Amino acid sequence: MIYYQITPKNVNAHIFEVQLTLDNPNPLGQVFSLPNWIPGSYLVRDFSKHIVSIQASSNSKSMAIKKLNKNHWIVQSCKQKITLIYEVYAYDLSVRCAYLTNQRAFFNGSSVFLKAVDFDDTPCEVTINYPTDSVLGQWSCATTLMPKEKRQNSEIYSAKNYQDLIDHPVEMADFTRFEFNIEDTPHAMTITGEHNTDIARLQADLQRICQHHIDFFGGNIPFDNYLFLTLATTKDYGGLEHKKSTSLICARKELPTTDKPNITPEYTRFLALCSHEYFHAWWIKTIKPASFHQLNMSRENYTEQLWIFEGFTSYYDELALLRAELLSVEQYLTLFAQTISKVQMGTGRYKQSLAESSFDAWTKFYQQDENAPMLLLVTTPKVQYWLSY
């Protein structure tokens, strides 16, 4: 068992403190690493740059720790238990990294949990401490990590191995939460941030979308529970898929309200985002390219099949709203016509094949600002990039 403990140490300075304890380290020198990217967002992001400080000890004795490269460290030879204590700067509002203020704490394991090299399959236990600093509201913790124990000031969870540990984002805040069941499988959504959401309507619409996707994949559900983690802001937008959950950011105007009974373009956009990420629970988290079965988190994992996994998902995210009777035929065809128009305006399909564009996603699609002449179209959602080729 590898033991982790994460604490919002200073909400004003945006600092998490993480403690890692390994009982049986490599006696020749134990190596630790942090991922350079997060599955679902295909760009090397160098999360290790956010580690502010790191120390190692064994039986209360300080141990030498040396940085080998940008995301690997080695602790001096030791046959006894090793404990690392390190600080992580967390002020990235996206769904990909970690964020900490007095309003909320959020993190992906790939941004905060070092891996003990050669212990990939070892079970993990993580204690999540609540902040001792003053925060806004009464914070709760939301994640799909396996719960083990809930205490007054902390919660303890377990994971099967390191890959499992980093595939469950964590949200801590004074959020709104609602729950529902689909095919006897628990589902929930949390909404963090100021909002005036019509919860009953959103829950009913989500149930339709989830039921559609489950039926679409033959009734086979690859998870035992599912969680939509949603952050409502002024104008942000994005999502990232995980095995049992998704992290979402939306503008609060995209959430339904009781004074707007008809489905608006803004609400349609949010439902399509939910549909997209939920579809990924099957299509790339369960059914995936061969190169994604054993991920190397230190470098790019190339595949020529991203156009299938992202393009198909983007096609079905809005189509599912029609099939779930949330959109009329006219509303759906209007959206589809807009997509076709944007695709036809692009020229990428004359420059690369679908397979080539998939292979180059690491250096082109996710670095659009540096490739503007090549990617004129991709200021719009993923599907237009993939379909433009």
Contacts in CASP RR format, 6 or more apart in sequence:
PFRMAT RR
TARGET T0000
AUTHOR 0000-0000-0000
METHOD contacts of the structure
MODEL  1
MIYYQITPKNVNAHIFEVQLTLDNPNPLGQVFSLPNWIPGSYLVRDFSKH
IVSIQASSNSKSMAIKKLNKNHWIVQSCKQKITLIYEVYAYDLSVRCAYL
TNQRAFFNGSSVFLKAVDFDDTPCEVTINYPTDSVLGQWSCATTLMPKEK
RQNSEIYSAKNYQDLIDHPVEMADFTRFEFNIEDTPHAMTITGEHNTDIA
RLQADLQRICQHHIDFFGGNIPFDNYLFLTLATTKDYGGLEHKKSTSLIC
ARKELPTTDKPNITPEYTRFLALCSHEYFHAWWIKTIKPASFHQLNMSRE
NYTEQLWIFEGFTSYYDELALLRAELLSVEQYLTLFAQTISKVQMGTGRY
KQSLAESSFDAWTKFYQQDENAPMLLLVTTPKVQYWLSY
1 23 0 8 1.000
1 122 0 8 1.000
1 123 0 8 1.000
1 124 0 8 1.000
1 125 0 8 1.000
2 20 0 8 1.000
2 21 0 8 1.000
2 22 0 8 1.000
2 116 0 8 1.000
2 119 0 8 1.000
2 122 0 8 1.000
2 123 0 8 1.000
2 124 0 8 1.000
2 125 0 8 1.000
2 162 0 8 1.000
3 19 0 8 1.000
3 20 0 8 1.000
3 21 0 8 1.000
3 124 0 8 1.000
3 125 0 8 1.000
3 126 0 8 1.000
3 127 0 8 1.000
4 18 0 8 1.000
4 19 0 8 1.000
4 20 0 8 1.000
4 21 0 8 1.000
4 113 0 8 1.000
4 124 0 8 1.000
4 125 0 8 1.000
4 126 0 8 1.000
4 127 0 8 1.000
4 165 0 8 1.000
5 18 0 8 1.000
5 19 0 8 1.000
5 126 0 8 1.000
5 127 0 8 1.000
5 129 0 8 1.000
6 16 0 8 1.000
6 17 0 8 1.000
6 18 0 8 1.000
6 19 0 8 1.000
6 107 0 8 1.000
6 112 0 8 1.000
6 113 0 8 1.000
6 126 0 8 1.000
6 127 0 8 1.000
6 128 0 8 1.000
6 129 0 8 1.000
7 16 0 8 1.000
7 17 0 8 1.000
7 18 0 8 1.000
7 19 0 8 1.000
7 129 0 8 1.000
7 131 0 8 1.000
8 15 0 8 1.000
8 16 0 8 1.000
8 100 0 8 1.000
8 105 0 8 1.000
8 129 0 8 1.000
8 130 0 8 1.000
8 131 0 8 1.000
8 133 0 8 1.000
8 172 0 8 1.000
9 15 0 8 1.000
9 16 0 8 1.000
9 17 0 8 1.000
9 87 0 8 1.000
10 133 0 8 1.000
11 100 0 8 1.000
11 101 0 8 1.000
11 102 0 8 1.000
11 105 0 8 1.000
11 131 0 8 1.000
11 133 0 8 1.000
11 135 0 8 1.000
12 101 0 8 1.000
12 102 0 8 1.000
12 133 0 8 1.000
14 89 0 8 1.000
14 90 0 8 1.000
14 91 0 8 1.000
14 99 0 8 1.000
14 100 0 8 1.000
14 101 0 8 1.000
15 52 0 8 1.000
15 87 0 8 1.000
15 88 0 8 1.000
15 89 0 8 1.000
15 90 0 8 1.000
15 100 0 8 1.000
16 87 0 8 1.000
16 88 0 8 1.000
16 90 0 8 1.000
16 98 0 8 1.000
16 100 0 8 1.000
16 105 0 8 1.000
16 107 0 8 1.000
16 112 0 8 1.000
17 85 0 8 1.000
17 86 0 8 1.000
17 87 0 8 1.000
17 88 0 8 1.000
18 84 0 8 1.000
18 85 0 8 1.000
18 86 0 8 1.000
18 87 0 8 1.000
18 88 0 8 1.000
18 112 0 8 1.000
18 113 0 8 1.000
18 114 0 8 1.000
19 83 0 8 1.000
19 84 0 8 1.000
19 85 0 8 1.000
20 32 0 8 1.000
20 83 0 8 1.000
20 84 0 8 1.000
20 86 0 8 1.000
20 113 0 8 1.000
20 114 0 8 1.000
20 116 0 8 1.000
21 81 0 8 1.000
21 82 0 8 1.000
21 83 0 8 1.000
21 84 0 8 1.000
22 30 0 8 1.000
22 81 0 8 1.000
22 82 0 8 1.000
22 83 0 8 1.000
22 116 0 8 1.000
22 119 0 8 1.000
23 81 0 8 1.000
24 81 0 8 1.000
25 75 0 8 1.000
25 78 0 8 1.000
25 79 0 8 1.000
25 81 0 8 1.000
25 82 0 8 1.000
25 116 0 8 1.000
26 117 0 8 1.000
26 118 0 8 1.000
27 77 0 8 1.000
27 78 0 8 1.000
27 79 0 8 1.000
28 77 0 8 1.000
29 74 0 8 1.000
29 75 0 8 1.000
29 76 0 8 1.000
29 77 0 8 1.000
29 78 0 8 1.000
30 74 0 8 1.000
30 75 0 8 1.000
30 78 0 8 1.000
30 82 0 8 1.000
30 116 0 8 1.000
30 117 0 8 1.000
31 68 0 8 1.000
31 72 0 8 1.000
31 73 0 8 1.000
31 74 0 8 1.000
31 116 0 8 1.000
31 117 0 8 1.000
31 118 0 8 1.000
32 72 0 8 1.000
32 73 0 8 1.000
32 74 0 8 1.000
32 75 0 8 1.000
32 84 0 8 1.000
32 114 0 8 1.000
32 115 0 8 1.000
32 116 0 8 1.000
32 117 0 8 1.000
33 71 0 8 1.000
33 72 0 8 1.000
33 73 0 8 1.000
33 114 0 8 1.000
33 115 0 8 1.000
33 117 0 8 1.000
33 297 0 8 1.000
33 298 0 8 1.000
34 47 0 8 1.000
34 48 0 8 1.000
34 51 0 8 1.000
34 71 0 8 1.000
34 110 0 8 1.000
34 111 0 8 1.000
34 113 0 8 1.000
34 114 0 8 1.000
34 115 0 8 1.000
35 47 0 8 1.000
35 71 0 8 1.000
35 110 0 8 1.000
35 111 0 8 1.000
35 115 0 8 1.000
35 166 0 8 1.000
35 297 0 8 1.000
35 298 0 8 1.000
36 44 0 8 1.000
36 45 0 8 1.000
36 46 0 8 1.000
36 47 0 8 1.000
36 48 0 8 1.000
36 70 0 8 1.000
36 71 0 8 1.000
36 297 0 8 1.000
36 298 0 8 1.000
36 299 0 8 1.000
37 43 0 8 1.000
37 44 0 8 1.000
37 45 0 8 1.000
37 110 0 8 1.000
37 297 0 8 1.000
37 300 0 8 1.000
38 45 0 8 1.000
38 47 0 8 1.000
38 96 0 8 1.000
38 97 0 8 1.000
38 108 0 8 1.000
38 110 0 8 1.000
38 111 0 8 1.000
38 166 0 8 1.000
38 240 0 8 1.000
39 167 0 8 1.000
39 292 0 8 1.000
39 295 0 8 1.000
40 240 0 8 1.000
40 241 0 8 1.000
40 280 0 8 1.000
40 284 0 8 1.000
41 96 0 8 1.000
41 240 0 8 1.000
41 366 0 8 1.000
42 300 0 8 1.000
42 301 0 8 1.000
42 306 0 8 1.000
42 361 0 8 1.000
42 362 0 8 1.000
42 365 0 8 1.000
42 366 0 8 1.000
43 362 0 8 1.000
43 366 0 8 1.000
43 367 0 8 1.000
44 299 0 8 1.000
44 300 0 8 1.000
44 362 0 8 1.000
45 96 0 8 1.000
45 97 0 8 1.000
46 70 0 8 1.000
46 71 0 8 1.000
47 71 0 8 1.000
47 97 0 8 1.000
47 110 0 8 1.000
47 111 0 8 1.000
48 70 0 8 1.000
48 71 0 8 1.000
49 70 0 8 1.000
50 88 0 8 1.000
50 89 0 8 1.000
50 90 0 8 1.000
50 92 0 8 1.000
50 97 0 8 1.000
50 98 0 8 1.000
50 111 0 8 1.000
51 86 0 8 1.000
51 87 0 8 1.000
51 88 0 8 1.000
51 89 0 8 1.000
52 86 0 8 1.000
52 87 0 8 1.000
52 88 0 8 1.000
52 89 0 8 1.000
53 86 0 8 1.000
53 87 0 8 1.000
54 65 0 8 1.000
54 73 0 8 1.000
54 84 0 8 1.000
54 85 0 8 1.000
54 86 0 8 1.000
54 87 0 8 1.000
55 62 0 8 1.000
55 65 0 8 1.000
55 84 0 8 1.000
55 85 0 8 1.000
55 86 0 8 1.000
56 62 0 8 1.000
56 63 0 8 1.000
56 64 0 8 1.000
56 65 0 8 1.000
56 75 0 8 1.000
56 76 0 8 1.000
56 82 0 8 1.000
56 83 0 8 1.000
56 84 0 8 1.000
57 63 0 8 1.000
57 82 0 8 1.000
57 83 0 8 1.000
57 85 0 8 1.000
58 78 0 8 1.000
58 80 0 8 1.000
58 81 0 8 1.000
58 82 0 8 1.000
58 83 0 8 1.000
59 80 0 8 1.000
59 81 0 8 1.000
63 75 0 8 1.000
63 76 0 8 1.000
63 78 0 8 1.000
63 82 0 8 1.000
64 75 0 8 1.000
64 76 0 8 1.000
65 73 0 8 1.000
65 74 0 8 1.000
65 75 0 8 1.000
65 76 0 8 1.000
65 84 0 8 1.000
66 73 0 8 1.000
66 74 0 8 1.000
66 76 0 8 1.000
67 73 0 8 1.000
68 74 0 8 1.000
71 298 0 8 1.000
72 117 0 8 1.000
72 298 0 8 1.000
73 114 0 8 1.000
75 82 0 8 1.000
75 84 0 8 1.000
84 114 0 8 1.000
86 114 0 8 1.000
88 98 0 8 1.000
88 111 0 8 1.000
88 112 0 8 1.000
90 97 0 8 1.000
90 98 0 8 1.000
90 99 0 8 1.000
90 100 0 8 1.000
90 105 0 8 1.000
90 106 0 8 1.000
90 107 0 8 1.000
90 111 0 8 1.000
90 112 0 8 1.000
91 99 0 8 1.000
91 100 0 8 1.000
91 101 0 8 1.000
92 98 0 8 1.000
92 99 0 8 1.000
92 111 0 8 1.000
93 99 0 8 1.000
93 231 0 8 1.000
93 233 0 8 1.000
93 236 0 8 1.000
93 249 0 8 1.000
94 238 0 8 1.000
94 249 0 8 1.000
95 108 0 8 1.000
95 169 0 8 1.000
95 238 0 8 1.000
95 239 0 8 1.000
95 240 0 8 1.000
95 247 0 8 1.000
95 248 0 8 1.000
95 249 0 8 1.000
96 108 0 8 1.000
96 111 0 8 1.000
96 240 0 8 1.000
97 107 0 8 1.000
97 108 0 8 1.000
97 111 0 8 1.000
98 106 0 8 1.000
98 107 0 8 1.000
98 108 0 8 1.000
98 111 0 8 1.000
98 112 0 8 1.000
99 105 0 8 1.000
99 106 0 8 1.000
99 107 0 8 1.000
100 106 0 8 1.000
100 107 0 8 1.000
102 133 0 8 1.000
102 134 0 8 1.000
102 135 0 8 1.000
102 136 0 8 1.000
103 135 0 8 1.000
103 136 0 8 1.000
103 173 0 8 1.000
103 193 0 8 1.000
104 171 0 8 1.000
104 172 0 8 1.000
104 173 0 8 1.000
104 175 0 8 1.000
104 192 0 8 1.000
104 193 0 8 1.000
104 231 0 8 1.000
105 131 0 8 1.000
105 139 0 8 1.000
105 170 0 8 1.000
105 171 0 8 1.000
105 172 0 8 1.000
105 173 0 8 1.000
106 169 0 8 1.000
106 170 0 8 1.000
106 171 0 8 1.000
106 172 0 8 1.000
106 173 0 8 1.000
106 229 0 8 1.000
106 231 0 8 1.000
106 247 0 8 1.000
107 169 0 8 1.000
107 170 0 8 1.000
108 166 0 8 1.000
108 169 0 8 1.000
108 247 0 8 1.000
109 165 0 8 1.000
109 166 0 8 1.000
109 168 0 8 1.000
109 169 0 8 1.000
109 170 0 8 1.000
110 166 0 8 1.000
110 297 0 8 1.000
113 126 0 8 1.000
113 162 0 8 1.000
113 165 0 8 1.000
113 166 0 8 1.000
115 162 0 8 1.000
115 297 0 8 1.000
116 122 0 8 1.000
116 162 0 8 1.000
119 162 0 8 1.000
120 161 0 8 1.000
120 162 0 8 1.000
120 163 0 8 1.000
121 161 0 8 1.000
122 161 0 8 1.000
122 162 0 8 1.000
123 158 0 8 1.000
123 159 0 8 1.000
123 160 0 8 1.000
123 161 0 8 1.000
124 158 0 8 1.000
124 159 0 8 1.000
124 160 0 8 1.000
124 161 0 8 1.000
124 162 0 8 1.000
124 164 0 8 1.000
124 165 0 8 1.000
125 148 0 8 1.000
125 156 0 8 1.000
125 157 0 8 1.000
125 158 0 8 1.000
125 159 0 8 1.000
126 145 0 8 1.000
126 156 0 8 1.000
126 157 0 8 1.000
126 158 0 8 1.000
126 159 0 8 1.000
126 165 0 8 1.000
127 154 0 8 1.000
127 155 0 8 1.000
127 156 0 8 1.000
128 141 0 8 1.000
128 143 0 8 1.000
128 154 0 8 1.000
128 155 0 8 1.000
128 156 0 8 1.000
128 157 0 8 1.000
128 170 0 8 1.000
128 172 0 8 1.000
129 153 0 8 1.000
129 154 0 8 1.000
130 139 0 8 1.000
130 141 0 8 1.000
130 153 0 8 1.000
130 154 0 8 1.000
130 172 0 8 1.000
131 139 0 8 1.000
136 174 0 8 1.000
137 174 0 8 1.000
138 174 0 8 1.000
139 172 0 8 1.000
139 173 0 8 1.000
139 174 0 8 1.000
140 172 0 8 1.000
140 173 0 8 1.000
140 174 0 8 1.000
140 175 0 8 1.000
140 177 0 8 1.000
141 155 0 8 1.000
141 170 0 8 1.000
141 171 0 8 1.000
141 172 0 8 1.000
142 170 0 8 1.000
142 171 0 8 1.000
142 172 0 8 1.000
142 175 0 8 1.000
142 177 0 8 1.000
142 188 0 8 1.000
142 190 0 8 1.000
142 227 0 8 1.000
142 229 0 8 1.000
143 157 0 8 1.000
143 168 0 8 1.000
143 169 0 8 1.000
143 170 0 8 1.000
143 171 0 8 1.000
143 227 0 8 1.000
143 245 0 8 1.000
144 168 0 8 1.000
144 223 0 8 1.000
144 225 0 8 1.000
144 226 0 8 1.000
144 227 0 8 1.000
144 242 0 8 1.000
144 243 0 8 1.000
144 244 0 8 1.000
144 245 0 8 1.000
145 157 0 8 1.000
145 158 0 8 1.000
145 159 0 8 1.000
145 165 0 8 1.000
145 168 0 8 1.000
145 170 0 8 1.000
146 157 0 8 1.000
146 158 0 8 1.000
146 159 0 8 1.000
147 155 0 8 1.000
147 156 0 8 1.000
147 157 0 8 1.000
148 156 0 8 1.000
148 157 0 8 1.000
148 158 0 8 1.000
149 155 0 8 1.000
149 156 0 8 1.000
150 156 0 8 1.000
157 168 0 8 1.000
159 165 0 8 1.000
159 168 0 8 1.000
163 295 0 8 1.000
167 242 0 8 1.000
167 243 0 8 1.000
167 244 0 8 1.000
168 242 0 8 1.000
168 243 0 8 1.000
168 244 0 8 1.000
168 245 0 8 1.000
169 229 0 8 1.000
169 240 0 8 1.000
169 242 0 8 1.000
169 245 0 8 1.000
169 247 0 8 1.000
171 190 0 8 1.000
171 192 0 8 1.000
171 229 0 8 1.000
171 247 0 8 1.000
173 190 0 8 1.000
173 192 0 8 1.000
173 193 0 8 1.000
174 192 0 8 1.000
175 190 0 8 1.000
175 191 0 8 1.000
175 192 0 8 1.000
175 193 0 8 1.000
176 190 0 8 1.000
176 191 0 8 1.000
176 192 0 8 1.000
176 195 0 8 1.000
176 197 0 8 1.000
176 199 0 8 1.000
177 188 0 8 1.000
177 189 0 8 1.000
177 190 0 8 1.000
177 191 0 8 1.000
178 188 0 8 1.000
178 189 0 8 1.000
178 199 0 8 1.000
178 202 0 8 1.000
178 203 0 8 1.000
179 186 0 8 1.000
179 187 0 8 1.000
179 188 0 8 1.000
180 187 0 8 1.000
180 188 0 8 1.000
180 203 0 8 1.000
180 206 0 8 1.000
180 207 0 8 1.000
181 187 0 8 1.000
182 207 0 8 1.000
182 210 0 8 1.000
182 211 0 8 1.000
182 214 0 8 1.000
183 211 0 8 1.000
183 214 0 8 1.000
183 219 0 8 1.000
183 221 0 8 1.000
185 221 0 8 1.000
185 223 0 8 1.000
185 224 0 8 1.000
185 225 0 8 1.000
185 226 0 8 1.000
186 224 0 8 1.000
186 225 0 8 1.000
186 226 0 8 1.000
187 206 0 8 1.000
187 207 0 8 1.000
187 210 0 8 1.000
187 225 0 8 1.000
187 226 0 8 1.000
187 227 0 8 1.000
187 228 0 8 1.000
188 225 0 8 1.000
188 226 0 8 1.000
188 227 0 8 1.000
188 228 0 8 1.000
189 202 0 8 1.000
189 203 0 8 1.000
189 206 0 8 1.000
189 227 0 8 1.000
189 228 0 8 1.000
189 229 0 8 1.000
189 230 0 8 1.000
190 227 0 8 1.000
190 228 0 8 1.000
190 229 0 8 1.000
190 230 0 8 1.000
191 197 0 8 1.000
191 230 0 8 1.000
191 231 0 8 1.000
191 232 0 8 1.000
191 255 0 8 1.000
192 229 0 8 1.000
192 230 0 8 1.000
192 231 0 8 1.000
192 232 0 8 1.000
193 231 0 8 1.000
193 232 0 8 1.000
193 233 0 8 1.000
193 252 0 8 1.000
194 232 0 8 1.000
194 252 0 8 1.000
195 232 0 8 1.000
195 252 0 8 1.000
195 255 0 8 1.000
196 252 0 8 1.000
196 255 0 8 1.000
196 257 0 8 1.000
197 232 0 8 1.000
197 255 0 8 1.000
197 256 0 8 1.000
197 257 0 8 1.000
198 255 0 8 1.000
198 256 0 8 1.000
198 257 0 8 1.000
198 258 0 8 1.000
201 256 0 8 1.000
201 258 0 8 1.000
202 255 0 8 1.000
202 256 0 8 1.000
205 256 0 8 1.000
205 271 0 8 1.000
205 324 0 8 1.000
205 326 0 8 1.000
206 228 0 8 1.000
206 271 0 8 1.000
206 274 0 8 1.000
208 324 0 8 1.000
208 325 0 8 1.000
208 326 0 8 1.000
209 271 0 8 1.000
209 274 0 8 1.000
209 275 0 8 1.000
209 278 0 8 1.000
209 320 0 8 1.000
209 321 0 8 1.000
209 324 0 8 1.000
209 326 0 8 1.000
210 226 0 8 1.000
210 278 0 8 1.000
211 324 0 8 1.000
212 320 0 8 1.000
212 323 0 8 1.000
212 324 0 8 1.000
213 275 0 8 1.000
213 278 0 8 1.000
213 279 0 8 1.000
213 281 0 8 1.000
213 282 0 8 1.000
213 320 0 8 1.000
214 221 0 8 1.000
216 316 0 8 1.000
216 320 0 8 1.000
217 282 0 8 1.000
220 282 0 8 1.000
222 243 0 8 1.000
222 281 0 8 1.000
222 282 0 8 1.000
222 285 0 8 1.000
222 286 0 8 1.000
223 243 0 8 1.000
223 244 0 8 1.000
223 281 0 8 1.000
224 244 0 8 1.000
225 244 0 8 1.000
226 244 0 8 1.000
226 245 0 8 1.000
226 278 0 8 1.000
226 281 0 8 1.000
227 244 0 8 1.000
227 245 0 8 1.000
227 246 0 8 1.000
228 245 0 8 1.000
228 246 0 8 1.000
228 248 0 8 1.000
228 274 0 8 1.000
228 277 0 8 1.000
228 278 0 8 1.000
229 245 0 8 1.000
229 246 0 8 1.000
229 247 0 8 1.000
229 248 0 8 1.000
230 248 0 8 1.000
230 249 0 8 1.000
230 250 0 8 1.000
231 247 0 8 1.000
231 248 0 8 1.000
231 249 0 8 1.000
231 250 0 8 1.000
232 250 0 8 1.000
232 251 0 8 1.000
232 252 0 8 1.000
232 255 0 8 1.000
233 249 0 8 1.000
233 250 0 8 1.000
233 251 0 8 1.000
233 252 0 8 1.000
234 251 0 8 1.000
234 252 0 8 1.000
235 251 0 8 1.000
236 249 0 8 1.000
236 250 0 8 1.000
236 251 0 8 1.000
237 249 0 8 1.000
237 250 0 8 1.000
237 251 0 8 1.000
237 254 0 8 1.000
237 269 0 8 1.000
237 273 0 8 1.000
238 248 0 8 1.000
238 249 0 8 1.000
238 250 0 8 1.000
238 273 0 8 1.000
239 246 0 8 1.000
239 247 0 8 1.000
239 248 0 8 1.000
239 249 0 8 1.000
239 273 0 8 1.000
239 276 0 8 1.000
239 277 0 8 1.000
240 246 0 8 1.000
240 247 0 8 1.000
240 277 0 8 1.000
241 277 0 8 1.000
241 280 0 8 1.000
241 281 0 8 1.000
241 284 0 8 1.000
241 285 0 8 1.000
242 285 0 8 1.000
243 281 0 8 1.000
243 285 0 8 1.000
243 286 0 8 1.000
244 281 0 8 1.000
246 274 0 8 1.000
246 277 0 8 1.000
246 278 0 8 1.000
246 280 0 8 1.000
248 273 0 8 1.000
248 274 0 8 1.000
248 277 0 8 1.000
250 269 0 8 1.000
250 270 0 8 1.000
250 273 0 8 1.000
251 266 0 8 1.000
253 266 0 8 1.000
254 266 0 8 1.000
254 267 0 8 1.000
254 269 0 8 1.000
254 270 0 8 1.000
255 267 0 8 1.000
255 270 0 8 1.000
256 267 0 8 1.000
260 267 0 8 1.000
263 271 0 8 1.000
263 326 0 8 1.000
263 327 0 8 1.000
263 331 0 8 1.000
268 318 0 8 1.000
268 321 0 8 1.000
268 327 0 8 1.000
268 331 0 8 1.000
268 335 0 8 1.000
271 321 0 8 1.000
271 326 0 8 1.000
272 317 0 8 1.000
272 318 0 8 1.000
272 321 0 8 1.000
273 317 0 8 1.000
275 316 0 8 1.000
275 317 0 8 1.000
275 318 0 8 1.000
275 320 0 8 1.000
275 321 0 8 1.000
276 313 0 8 1.000
276 314 0 8 1.000
276 317 0 8 1.000
279 313 0 8 1.000
279 316 0 8 1.000
279 317 0 8 1.000
279 320 0 8 1.000
280 309 0 8 1.000
280 313 0 8 1.000
283 309 0 8 1.000
283 312 0 8 1.000
283 313 0 8 1.000
284 292 0 8 1.000
284 309 0 8 1.000
284 310 0 8 1.000
284 313 0 8 1.000
288 309 0 8 1.000
289 303 0 8 1.000
289 305 0 8 1.000
289 306 0 8 1.000
289 309 0 8 1.000
291 301 0 8 1.000
291 302 0 8 1.000
291 303 0 8 1.000
292 301 0 8 1.000
292 303 0 8 1.000
295 301 0 8 1.000
300 362 0 8 1.000
302 359 0 8 1.000
302 362 0 8 1.000
303 358 0 8 1.000
303 359 0 8 1.000
304 354 0 8 1.000
304 355 0 8 1.000
304 356 0 8 1.000
304 358 0 8 1.000
304 359 0 8 1.000
305 355 0 8 1.000
305 358 0 8 1.000
306 358 0 8 1.000
306 361 0 8 1.000
306 386 0 8 1.000
307 354 0 8 1.000
307 355 0 8 1.000
307 357 0 8 1.000
307 358 0 8 1.000
307 386 0 8 1.000
307 389 0 8 1.000
308 358 0 8 1.000
310 382 0 8 1.000
310 383 0 8 1.000
310 386 0 8 1.000
311 382 0 8 1.000
311 383 0 8 1.000
311 386 0 8 1.000
311 387 0 8 1.000
314 381 0 8 1.000
314 382 0 8 1.000
314 383 0 8 1.000
314 386 0 8 1.000
315 383 0 8 1.000
318 327 0 8 1.000
318 332 0 8 1.000
318 335 0 8 1.000
318 336 0 8 1.000
319 332 0 8 1.000
321 327 0 8 1.000
321 332 0 8 1.000
322 328 0 8 1.000
322 329 0 8 1.000
322 331 0 8 1.000
322 332 0 8 1.000
327 335 0 8 1.000
339 383 0 8 1.000
339 384 0 8 1.000
339 387 0 8 1.000
342 377 0 8 1.000
342 380 0 8 1.000
342 384 0 8 1.000
343 377 0 8 1.000
343 384 0 8 1.000
343 387 0 8 1.000
343 388 0 8 1.000
345 377 0 8 1.000
346 376 0 8 1.000
346 377 0 8 1.000
346 388 0 8 1.000
347 376 0 8 1.000
347 388 0 8 1.000
348 357 0 8 1.000
348 374 0 8 1.000
348 377 0 8 1.000
348 388 0 8 1.000
348 389 0 8 1.000
349 388 0 8 1.000
349 389 0 8 1.000
351 374 0 8 1.000
351 389 0 8 1.000
352 360 0 8 1.000
352 389 0 8 1.000
353 389 0 8 1.000
354 386 0 8 1.000
354 389 0 8 1.000
356 389 0 8 1.000
357 364 0 8 1.000
357 365 0 8 1.000
357 385 0 8 1.000
357 386 0 8 1.000
357 389 0 8 1.000
358 386 0 8 1.000
363 371 0 8 1.000
364 371 0 8 1.000
364 374 0 8 1.000
364 375 0 8 1.000
365 375 0 8 1.000
365 378 0 8 1.000
365 382 0 8 1.000
365 385 0 8 1.000
368 375 0 8 1.000
368 378 0 8 1.000
368 379 0 8 1.000
375 385 0 8 1.000
377 384 0 8 1.000
377 385 0 8 1.000
377 388 0 8 1.000
378 384 0 8 1.000
378 385 0 8 1.000
378 388 0 8 1.000
END
